[in-house]
Amino acid sequence: PRFVTLGQVENTGLYKNIVYFPSACQYPRIKILRFDESLYACNAPFFKRKLYELIGICPAYSPIIRCGKKLEENESAEPIYKYVILECSPFNYIDTVGVKLLIQVYKDLKKRGITLYLSECRFEVRHVLDVMKFYEKTELYIIYVTTHNAVMGARNALNSAPVNNDEINGPTENQV
């Protein structure tokens, strides 16, 4: 199976493989990926390993290691990406192992400060996610009808994120 990085084709809502569309726009702190296969027990280990490799993290959580490389003093342990968008249009089928893996990946990424969004899930896949209580174990808002909607959601969240503690806590007595 193939995992590809997608970028936005200029002046469109289309997202294409950046290998074939090198001018496609990639947004800072957002990684858009497509797994060109259904997700089931046989390819689940490959899916997880390759996904983590593409977003630059190790499956074993460690704030001081990024993919087997110890962080330098000046390098931040903060994740490279804040949002990972998985375009699911190639998923014709997902089994229970695939759903459990998506839940595990969602929770693992969340611990690292990364939000997982799914986009373009077929009805059959959404049905299996529903039957497996995926929405109860994650959050309903992580599913988007289109990849473009997911990107816009991530960009809006990044643009509205507080920049410093003053914005979070409000002004102190000395600042008023």
ChimeraX attribute file (.defattr): number of C-alpha atoms within 10 A of each C-alpha:
attribute: neighborCount
match mode: 1-to-1
recipient: residues
	/A:1	11
	/A:2	10
	/A:3	16
	/A:4	18
	/A:5	19
	/A:6	26
	/A:7	22
	/A:8	22
	/A:9	18
	/A:10	11
	/A:11	7
	/A:12	8
	/A:13	12
	/A:14	14
	/A:15	23
	/A:16	19
	/A:17	18
	/A:18	17
	/A:19	12
	/A:20	9
	/A:21	14
	/A:22	13
	/A:23	12
	/A:24	18
	/A:25	16
	/A:26	17
	/A:27	14
	/A:28	12
	/A:29	15
	/A:30	20
	/A:31	21
	/A:32	26
	/A:33	24
	/A:34	23
	/A:35	20
	/A:36	15
	/A:37	18
	/A:38	19
	/A:39	25
	/A:40	19
	/A:41	15
	/A:42	10
	/A:43	14
	/A:44	19
	/A:45	13
	/A:46	13
	/A:47	21
	/A:48	16
	/A:49	13
	/A:50	15
	/A:51	22
	/A:52	15
	/A:53	14
	/A:54	14
	/A:55	19
	/A:56	15
	/A:57	23
	/A:58	17
	/A:59	16
	/A:60	11
	/A:61	13
	/A:62	14
	/A:63	15
	/A:64	16
	/A:65	15
	/A:66	20
	/A:67	16
	/A:68	12
	/A:69	10
	/A:70	13
	/A:71	14
	/A:72	10
	/A:73	8
	/A:74	6
	/A:75	9
	/A:76	11
	/A:77	16
	/A:78	13
	/A:79	17
	/A:80	16
	/A:81	17
	/A:82	21
	/A:83	27
	/A:84	23
	/A:85	25
	/A:86	23
	/A:87	26
	/A:88	22
	/A:89	19
	/A:90	15
	/A:91	19
	/A:92	14
	/A:93	15
	/A:94	19
	/A:95	17
	/A:96	15
	/A:97	15
	/A:98	21
	/A:99	22
	/A:100	18
	/A:101	19
	/A:102	21
	/A:103	19
	/A:104	15
	/A:105	17
	/A:106	20
	/A:107	17
	/A:108	17
	/A:109	21
	/A:110	15
	/A:111	11
	/A:112	16
	/A:113	14
	/A:114	20
	/A:115	19
	/A:116	25
	/A:117	23
	/A:118	23
	/A:119	22
	/A:120	21
	/A:121	22
	/A:122	15
	/A:123	10
	/A:124	13
	/A:125	21
	/A:126	17
	/A:127	14
	/A:128	16
	/A:129	22
	/A:130	13
	/A:131	11
	/A:132	15
	/A:133	14
	/A:134	18
	/A:135	16
	/A:136	10
	/A:137	13
	/A:138	16
	/A:139	12
	/A:140	11
	/A:141	11
	/A:142	16
	/A:143	20
	/A:144	19
	/A:145	13
	/A:146	19
	/A:147	27
	/A:148	18
	/A:149	15
	/A:150	26
	/A:151	23
	/A:152	12
	/A:153	17
	/A:154	22
	/A:155	17
	/A:156	11
	/A:157	13
	/A:158	16
	/A:159	10
	/A:160	9
	/A:161	11
	/A:162	11
	/A:163	10
	/A:164	8
	/A:165	9
	/A:166	11
	/A:167	10
	/A:168	10
	/A:169	8
	/A:170	10
	/A:171	11
	/A:172	8
	/A:173	6
	/A:174	5
	/A:175	7
	/A:176	6
